[in-house]
Amino acid sequence: MSVRLRPMTPADLPAVLAIERASFSAPWSERLFAEELERTAIDRAWIVAERDGAIIGYGGLMVLGPEAHVMNLAVVESARGSGVARELALELMAIAVARGARRLTLEVRERNAAARRLYESLGFTQAGTRPGYYADTGEDALIMWTGELTPAHVSAMRAADAGTDLVLAIETSCDETAAAVMRGGRELLSSVVATQVDFHARFGGVVPEIASRKHTEAIVGVAEEALARAGVSLGDLDALAVTRGPGLIGALVVGVAYAKGLALATGLPLVGVNHLEGHIFANRLADPELEAPLLALLVSGGHTAIVHVPEWGRYEVLGQTLDDAAGEAFDKVAKVLGLGYPGGPAIARLAGEGDPAAVDFPRAMMRSGDYDFSLSGLKTAVITYVDRERRAGRDVRLPDVAASFQAAVVDVQIAKTVRAALERGVEWVCLAGGVAANAALREGLRAELAEHGIRLSVPPFDLCTDNAAMIAAAAHFRLRRGGFLGLEAEATASLPLD
C-alpha cells in the first residue's frame, strides 16, 4: 500500500513519540510536540506518513519569512531506505515554498551519513558547522541549506521522482546547436541538431568566433523546432536544462544566456549539466540495463579521459590526456593527410583500406603505469613520417598511414581502459564522446573486455557526437537531486567533472 502524507494531530503523538525515542538519543518530549502542534496555524508545519493505518514517519518545519527550518524528520526502522523520508522531506519543502519561504535550512549530526545523503539528494549543501551542537554527545552539527526555491522547483523534483518530468535541454558547447525534449529522463520526444561543419571545414577545425556567431543565429529556431516536434509548448515543461561547461566559452555563453532568459521569462527551474556527464548519460539512453559502478572512457574532440563512476553523480577521473585529445589528434592528422574536416570519420574510412601494421607508430605512455594519455608525440611522428617519405621521393600510401595511426591511438586507449576496469572490479564500461563512433575502437574494446566478462555500452552514432538528448538525460538525474542553476550562474569553459 502506498504512503499517505497528512497533517499531524494530537492523536498521532503516541506513535510519533515511539519513533522519536527509537531514532534519537535525546528525544523530544510529548509536551514539546504538543506545543509545536499549537503553532501550526502560525509558523509551524508538522506532517506524518501513514501506511496501512500505521504511522511510519513524521517531519516538522518552522517557517520564518523567506527561510524555513527543518526541525525534525524520522521514520520507523523498517521503512528506512524505502523512500518514505524523501517523500516527507519533499512535502515539507512544498509546504515551505507555498508559505513564502525561498530557502530551507537544517542541522544534521556530522556522523549521520544516511541523513546527509538524503538531504544532499534533495539539493541541500553544507554551509557551515556548529561545534559541539549536540549536548548529549558533544558532536558537531553540519548546517545545510538549499539554493533559492519556488513552487515550480519542488514540483519539478516531484515530477522527476515520478518519472513524468518534461524537460527542454540546450547544448552549445562547441560547434553543434542542439535542443531536445525528454520525459522522465528516458522518453526522447524530439532531438534537433544544427551542425556547423561546413562553416569550419575550410579552416580544418572549429573557429570559436564563428561557432559563437552561428549558435546565436540558430538557437531560437532549433529550440522552437524541438518543442514543435515534441508537440509541446513552454507551458507544458517542468524544467529547462543547459550545458554549462566544459567547452568553448563563447559557444557556452550563448546556450546558457538563452536558457537563463527562458527561465526568467517562464519561471521554469533551470538545471546546469556538465557536458562530459551528458556523454556518459548517453549510454543510459541506449542501454537501460546500465548501472553503476562502472568505468567510462571519454573520447572526443576536446577530451580524453578514463573515469570511474562508483555511483551516478560521483566521478573520479583516473587519467586524462596530457596534451591533445583523441578527436583533436584525428583532426590534425587528417589535415596533414589532406583528408579535410572533421578528421575522425575521414581517417576511419581510409583506415578500412589500409594495413594497421604498415607503420610502427609509437604507443605513447602504454607502459607508464598510470591512466594518462599523450597524443601530441604520435601526431608529430605521423607528420615526420609523411614528410620524410615525400622528401625521399617515395609514395605515401595514405590508407596504411591512416590505419597505422588509428591503431596506435586505439591500442593505448583499449589497454588502459581494460586495466582500469579490472583494477576497479566493474562489470560495465561505457564508451562515450564523438570518437566513440570509431568502429576500430568500439569493436576492439568490446572484444578485449569480453575476454574478462566485462560488458561494454556504446551509444548509437547519433548520440556519440554532441547532442541535447544526452543533456536532458543527465538533467533528469540532476533534477531529482535538486541540482538547480541560479540565474546568476555563468558558463565555465573548464568545468571539472569530478
MIKOL-897403 format. One record per residue (C-alpha): residue in three letters; y, z, x. Coordinates in steps of 0.05 Angstrom, whole numbers, plus 5000, padded with zeros to 4 digits. Layout:
N
ALAYZX;...
% end
This chain:
498
MET500050005000;SER506949835025;VAL512150355045;ARG517550534995;LEU524150795021;ARG528451234975;PRO533751774980;MET531252464999;THR531453004945;PRO530653764949;ALA523653684922;ASP521753304985;LEU523553875032;PRO516654185039;ALA513653525062;VAL519653375106;LEU519354055139;ALA511953955154;ILE513453315191;GLU519553635225;ARG515454215251;ALA509853765276;SER514753305311;PHE519853745346;SER519554365390;ALA526054625359;PRO525454415286;TRP530854455234;SER530454995181;GLU529754885106;ARG536755175097;LEU539654665145;PHE536354085109;ALA538754355042;GLU545854395068;GLU545353685093;LEU543053425025;GLU549053754993;ARG553553295035;THR550252635015;ALA556052464969;ILE560952585026;ASP558752365094;ARG551152415098;ALA545251985080;TRP538052225080;ILE532051795062;VAL524551865061;ALA518851365070;GLU513351435018;ARG506351135016;ASP501251254961;GLY505651814934;ALA505852185001;ILE511952255045;ILE510351985114;GLY517251965146;TYR524552125138;GLY531351995171;GLY538452235166;LEU545251965182;MET552452225188;VAL558051725175;LEU564851855203;GLY569551275194;PRO567650685238;GLU561851055271;ALA555351325244;HIS550751805280;VAL543251815270;MET541752555263;ASN534352565254;LEU528352095247;ALA520952255247;VAL514352015217;VAL507552335210;GLU502952225270;SER498151785231;ALA503851295215;ARG506751245285;GLY506450555315;SER505750225246;GLY513050025237;VAL515050585190;ALA520050875239;ARG523150185247;GLU523750105172;LEU527150775166;ALA531950615223;LEU533749935193;GLU535150255126;LEU539650775158;MET543350205194;ALA544149845127;ILE546950465094;ALA551650595152;VAL554849905152;ALA555149905076;ARG559350535081;GLY564050205131;ALA561150415198;ARG561149885252;ARG557150245306;LEU551250725306;THR550151265358;LEU544651765372;GLU541652235424;VAL534452195447;ARG530452615496;GLU530152275563;ARG522552345566;ASN521352095495;ALA519251385516;ALA516751185446;ALA523351355413;ARG527250995467;ARG523050365458;LEU524250395383;TYR531750455390;GLU532149925445;SER528249455399;LEU533849545348;GLY539549385395;PHE541350075420;THR543350125493;GLN544350725537;ALA551650935541;GLY551151595578;THR547452245589;ARG548452955565;PRO545453415618;GLY541253995591;TYR542853805519;TYR536254055490;ALA536554805495;ASP529054915484;THR527154535548;GLY533654415584;GLU532053675580;ASP537553155585;ALA539552745525;LEU540752005531;ILE546651765490;MET545151085458;TRP549250635414;THR549449945384;GLY554649405391;GLU559049235332;LEU555049145268;THR556548855199;PRO552148805138;ALA550548085160;HIS547748345226;VAL543048835193;SER541048315140;ALA539347825195;MET535048335232;ARG531248485168;ALA530247735155;ALA527547665226;ASP522748245213;ALA520247885151;GLY519747215187;THR524646885140;ASP530846855184;LEU534346175184;VAL537846025250;LEU542245455276;ALA541645415351;ILE546145055401;GLU544344835471;THR549244535521;SER547144795589;CYS547044135626;ASP547343415600;GLU543843465532;THR547843655470;ALA542643955423;ALA542244325358;ALA536244565317;VAL534944945253;MET528945405252;ARG525945905203;GLY522246525227;GLY522046315300;ARG516445825286;GLU518045335230;LEU522344785260;LEU526444465205;SER530543995250;SER531843845323;VAL537343375346;VAL538743185418;ALA544442735442;THR542842515513;GLN548042335566;VAL543141995614;ASP546641325611;PHE553341635629;HIS550641975691;ALA545641455714;ARG550741045753;PHE552341665795;GLY545041845809;GLY545842535779;VAL549642965729;VAL557142965738;PRO559543645710;GLU566343385686;ILE563142815647;ALA557843285618;SER563143755591;ARG567243185560;LYS561142885527;HIS558943555498;THR565843625468;GLU565342945436;ALA558243045409;ILE557343765390;VAL560343765319;GLY556343145299;VAL549943405329;ALA550444075293;GLU552143755227;GLU546343275234;ALA541543845249;LEU543744205185;ALA543243565144;ARG536243405169;ALA534044115153;GLY537044065083;VAL541144705091;SER548444895097;LEU552045415139;GLY551945875078;ASP544345875079;LEU543846125151;ASP542346835173;ALA544846755244;LEU547346285298;ALA544546225368;VAL547245915432;THR545245835504;ARG549646305543;GLY547046115613;PRO544945935665;GLY547545225673;LEU553744825686;ILE559545285668;GLY563744735636;ALA557944505594;LEU556045215573;VAL563245375553;VAL563244805502;GLY557045065467;VAL559045795470;ALA566145655445;TYR563445235387;ALA558345755367;LYS563446315371;GLY568145915327;LEU562745815275;ALA561046565278;LEU568346755268;ALA569346265211;THR562846435173;GLY561847175191;LEU554747005215;PRO551947425272;LEU551347065339;VAL545447125387;GLY546146935461;VAL539946635494;ASN538246555567;HIS536545815578;LEU530445985621;GLU527746465568;GLY528445885520;HIS523945455564;ILE518646005563;PHE519046075488;ALA517945325480;ASN510745475496;ARG510345945436;LEU512345365391;ALA506744945419;ASP501445475425;PRO501346015370;GLU495746395407;LEU500046505468;GLU501247245482;ALA504047665538;PRO502447895590;LEU502947205622;LEU505746825681;ALA510846265675;LEU512145705725;LEU519245475710;VAL520644785740;SER526844395721;GLY532844035749;GLY536444685766;HIS530845205771;THR524145305803;ALA521146005796;ILE514846395783;VAL516046935731;HIS511547495708;VAL512347665634;PRO508848345622;GLU511548335551;TRP516247885512;GLY523348035533;ARG521548315601;TYR521647845661;GLU520047965734;VAL521847385779;LEU516547375833;GLY519346795872;GLN524146215867;THR526845625905;LEU531045785966;ASP534645125963;ASP533244515919;ALA529844585851;ALA523844135837;GLY527643685789;GLU533443635836;ALA528743425893;PHE525642895849;ASP532442615832;LYS534742595905;VAL528442265930;ALA528641765872;LYS535741585893;VAL533541455965;LEU527841015940;GLY532540635894;LEU529040855830;GLY535041075791;TYR536441695749;PRO533042115723;GLY528342125782;GLY522542535755;PRO519742025706;ALA521041445754;ILE517341775811;ALA511641985766;ARG510741275740;LEU510940975811;ALA506341515839;GLY500941295790;GLU500340655830;GLY500240995899;ASP495741395945;PRO497742135948;ALA494542196017;ALA498041596047;VAL503642006079;ASP502542716104;PHE509043036080;PRO509943786094;ARG507744316044;ALA513544786057;MET512145536051;MET504945416028;ARG502645996071;SER508946416071;GLY505446996036;ASP510747035981;TYR512246635918;ASP518546285941;PHE519445535948;SER523445075993;LEU524144335978;SER530144136020;GLY525844016081;LEU520943586042;LYS526743166016;THR529243076087;ALA522242886110;VAL521842336058;ILE528642066078;THR526842086152;TYR520141736139;VAL523241166098;ASP528941076148;ARG524141066208;GLU519440566176;ARG525040096157;ARG528240136226;ALA521439946256;GLY521239336211;ARG515239586172;ASP514639506097;VAL515240156060;ARG510240186004;LEU514240575952;PRO508340765907;ASP505041115967;VAL511441475985;ALA512441695913;ALA505241935906;SER505342305972;PHE511942645957;GLN509642845888;ALA503143125916;ALA507043545967;VAL511243855912;VAL505543965864;ASP500644255915;VAL505144825934;GLN507044985862;ILE499844995839;ALA497445415898;LYS502745955890;THR502245975814;VAL494646065815;ARG495146605868;ALA500546975828;ALA496346925765;LEU490347225799;GLU494447775831;ARG497547975764;GLY491047905726;VAL493947485669;GLU489847075620;TRP495446575606;VAL500046145649;CYS505945775618;LEU508745145649;ALA516045065627;GLY522144635642;GLY523443895649;VAL518643795707;ALA513044075663;ALA512643365635;ASN509843145702;ALA502542955689;ALA500143095760;LEU502843805757;ARG500243925686;GLU493243685699;GLY492643955770;LEU494844645748;ARG490344635687;ALA484244455730;GLU485644995782;LEU486845535731;ALA480645345691;GLU476345505752;HIS478646225746;GLY478146265670;ILE485746255661;ARG488745865603;LEU494745405612;SER500045305559;VAL504444685565;PRO509644465513;PRO509643755486;PHE514143275523;ASP519943345475;LEU520144095486;CYS519744055562;THR526743765571;ASP532944145546;ASN532944235470;ALA535444735419;ALA528744865386;MET526745305445;ILE533445675439;ALA532145805366;ALA525146075381;ALA527846555433;ALA533646745386;HIS528646975333;PHE525847475383;ARG532747695404;LEU534947755331;ARG529348245315;ARG531748665374;GLY538948675353;GLY540948255413;PHE547648025386;LEU553147685424;GLY560247935414;LEU565847445405;GLU568847695470;ALA562747475509;GLU563246885557;ALA558546365584;THR555346545651;ALA553245995699;SER548546435739;LEU545946875683;PRO539647225712;LEU533147215674;ASP530947895698;
% end
